[in-house]
Amino acid sequence: MEDKKLSSWEVRWRLYKKLKHDLSFTGDKIVGSMCTYPHPFAQRMYAEHLQKNVGDPGLFTGTVQIEQEAVRIMGRMLSHLHAHGAIVTGGTEANILAMWTAKEISRGKKTEIIVPEHAHFSFDKAARMLGCTTIKIPCTDRFVVDVKKLRKKITGKTMAIVGVAGSTALGTVDPIEELSDIAHEKDIYLHIDAAFGGFVLPFLSSLGRPSPSFDFSLPGVSSITIDPHKMGMSVIPAGGILYRTKELARTVSVPVTYLAGGETALPTIVGTRSGAAAIACWALFHHLGLTGYQKIIRKAMDLTDWFAVEVNKLPGFTLITPPVCNVAGIVHERLPAPDIAKKLRSQGWAVSLFNTHLRIVLMPHVKKHHLKAFLKALKNI
Ligand SMILES: Cc1ncc(COP(=O)(O)O)c(C=O)c1O
């Protein structure tokens, strides 16, 4: 902080200069992110409720109710009428909470988390925080976890199994039905990471597309991560952790007596929490409704289909696997992915790089004319 006070104009000017090199979702270069330009209505609702602290439930009783209603709405999308949980900062926090819950249920006796090799890095973070280890299971040639190999790794120390519904790298969906059978049979905690797919997969069958089962309709599923700040189009930060039962949702709660709102129990990692994010989610869910989301997903999937055809037309380039969600993995028959990424990034394209491929995410802010320019850049490589 400086001694001298600055006028608001001066502060804004300094900010402008510092931020002018940030990319924007309203620009044309972010084609590899799983976030998007938050819906303007969600932004407005967020801005109007910045003072709400859902971490002090006694002070903000209405906000707590809104948060629980937002959780219920997502639960219904995931085939559960009475889901419990919280709106958190994102998929990372939701996944950490789920693993913490699994550890508490095992009374700290079990320490191995079985994850597909394509699982998000948040499970490694969770394992380190909790003094656990992740056992990584290879994927099949269809880029989903190899269930036979996974079964062989289950031991008395297995604390949780993780399935991914909409993988970070390719948007693929693990065989969750089979994982649910295993979890049910062996009484193991099964967490589904649908941070990305949670707002895509529930709409696919109504669009006449293959729609893999992944949600609470499968009896072995204990909890699900689903992120409103990805395909839910809500504000950043807004993630969701949903549990099958109230008891599960309260497993990591700690009683707190000092809060001005009175005695309570907090079920999340952080104390003070953005009520505005929960309100923005609730408002947007009601404003768009299922038909609004269906329209958004239809557009994204139609664009994904078009993009897949166009990539396959480019000499040497193909998609590594047919897209399930609005995520496309691009490979070249000769050029390594890091070389392609380097060239594209030097031209300003914000693409995601994985070991074997480039990831393009056809988020709502990505339009056909952006992709046409991107395909041209790809061709020139
Ligand atoms: C499948 C999956 N899970 C979790 C996360 C983490 O989400 P966040 O960045 O909101 O913490 C991501 C991020 O892309 C993801 O793709």
PDBQT file of the ligand as one rigid body, heavy atoms in Angstrom, charges set to zero:
ROOT
HETATM    1  C1  LIG A 401     -13.037 -32.961 -14.439  1.00  0.00    +0.000 C 
HETATM    2  C2  LIG A 401     -12.561 -31.790 -13.644  1.00  0.00    +0.000 A 
HETATM    3  N1  LIG A 401     -12.634 -31.837 -12.318  1.00  0.00    +0.000 NA
HETATM    4  C3  LIG A 401     -12.236 -30.812 -11.543  1.00  0.00    +0.000 A 
HETATM    5  C4  LIG A 401     -11.727 -29.672 -12.112  1.00  0.00    +0.000 A 
HETATM    6  C5  LIG A 401     -11.257 -28.535 -11.227  1.00  0.00    +0.000 C 
HETATM    7  O1  LIG A 401     -12.135 -27.484 -11.293  1.00  0.00    +0.000 OA
HETATM    8  P1  LIG A 401     -11.734 -26.022 -10.759  1.00  0.00    +0.000 P 
HETATM    9  O2  LIG A 401     -10.694 -25.517 -11.689  1.00  0.00    +0.000 OA
HETATM   10  O3  LIG A 401     -13.025 -25.296 -10.816  1.00  0.00    +0.000 OA
HETATM   11  O4  LIG A 401     -11.232 -26.166  -9.368  1.00  0.00    +0.000 OA
HETATM   12  C6  LIG A 401     -11.617 -29.571 -13.500  1.00  0.00    +0.000 A 
HETATM   13  C7  LIG A 401     -11.075 -28.372 -14.129  1.00  0.00    +0.000 C 
HETATM   14  O5  LIG A 401     -11.023 -28.216 -15.302  1.00  0.00    +0.000 OA
HETATM   15  C8  LIG A 401     -12.053 -30.661 -14.284  1.00  0.00    +0.000 A 
HETATM   16  O6  LIG A 401     -11.951 -30.657 -15.614  1.00  0.00    +0.000 OA
ENDROOT
TORSDOF 0
